[in-house]
Amino acid sequence: AAEVEIARGDVEEATDQAELAVEHAVASNRKHFEAAAHTTAMDAWLARFAARGDTASLQQARAHRDAAAAAYEGLGRHALAESVRKKYGQGSSVTMAT
């Protein structure tokens, strides 16, 4: 799973696994799975950004942040949505400005 690959430092595999998980979660049409998958994908892309410093990774992390927060908001889970936003902001000084 993506979380394991993040811990191992394999950011390429982590983002691949996370994107696959998002696809499956969206296909399941279950918003809580989708929200969790987007949150993990955000983490994977932030790890990739930390390893590489590339803008594309940061943009992907931001897109997953927004998707996760929107899914949690749609479920009425406002505290979880805010938690995702805060977690993204803790990624680096760059994320604090976005």
C-alpha positions in Angstrom: 0.0 0.0 0.0 1.0 3.6 -0.5 1.6 4.2 3.2 4.2 1.4 3.3 6.0 2.8 0.3 6.1 6.2 1.8 7.6 4.8 5.0 10.2 2.9 2.8 11.0 6.1 1.0 9.9 4.8 -2.4 8.0 7.9 -3.5 7.5 6.6 -7.1 5.8 3.5 -6.0 3.9 5.3 -3.2 2.3 7.7 -5.7 1.5 4.9 -8.2 -0.2 2.9 -5.4 -2.0 6.0 -4.1 -3.4 6.9 -7.6 -4.6 3.3 -8.1 -6.3 3.4 -4.7 -8.1 6.6 -5.7 -9.3 5.1 -8.9 -10.7 2.1 -7.0 -12.3 4.3 -4.4 -14.0 6.5 -6.9 -15.3 3.4 -8.8 -16.7 2.1 -5.5 -18.9 5.2 -5.3 -18.3 5.3 -1.5 -17.3 8.8 -0.4 -15.6 7.8 2.8 -13.3 5.5 0.8 -12.7 8.2 -1.7 -11.9 10.8 1.0 -9.4 8.4 2.7 -7.8 7.5 -0.7 -7.3 11.1 -1.6 -5.8 11.8 1.8 -3.3 9.1 1.3 -2.6 10.3 -2.2 -1.9 13.8 -0.8 0.6 12.3 1.6 2.3 10.3 -1.2 2.6 13.4 -3.4 3.9 15.5 -0.5 6.5 12.8 0.1 7.5 12.9 -3.5 7.6 16.7 -3.4 9.9 16.5 -0.3 12.2 14.1 -2.2 12.3 16.0 -5.4 11.1 19.5 -4.9 9.2 19.5 -8.2 6.2 21.7 -8.7 4.1 18.9 -10.4 4.2 16.8 -7.2 3.0 19.8 -5.2 0.2 20.4 -7.6 -0.9 16.8 -7.4 -0.8 17.0 -3.6 -2.9 20.1 -3.7 -5.5 18.5 -6.0 -5.8 15.5 -3.7 -6.1 17.8 -0.6 -9.0 19.6 -2.2 -10.7 16.3 -3.3 -10.3 14.8 0.1 -11.6 17.9 1.9 -14.6 18.1 -0.5 -15.4 14.5 0.1 -15.2 14.9 3.9 -17.3 18.0 3.7 -19.9 16.2 1.6 -20.1 13.6 4.3 -20.6 16.2 6.9 -17.2 15.5 8.4 -16.0 19.1 8.7 -13.3 18.4 11.3 -11.7 15.7 9.1 -11.8 18.1 6.1 -10.0 20.7 8.2 -7.6 18.1 9.4 -6.6 17.3 5.8 -6.1 21.0 5.1 -3.9 21.4 8.1 -1.9 18.3 7.3 -1.2 19.6 3.9 -0.1 22.9 5.4 2.4 21.1 7.6 4.1 19.5 4.5 6.6 22.4 4.0 7.0 26.1 3.9 5.9 26.0 0.3 2.6 24.3 1.1 1.9 27.0 3.8 1.5 29.5 1.0 -0.9 27.5 -1.1 
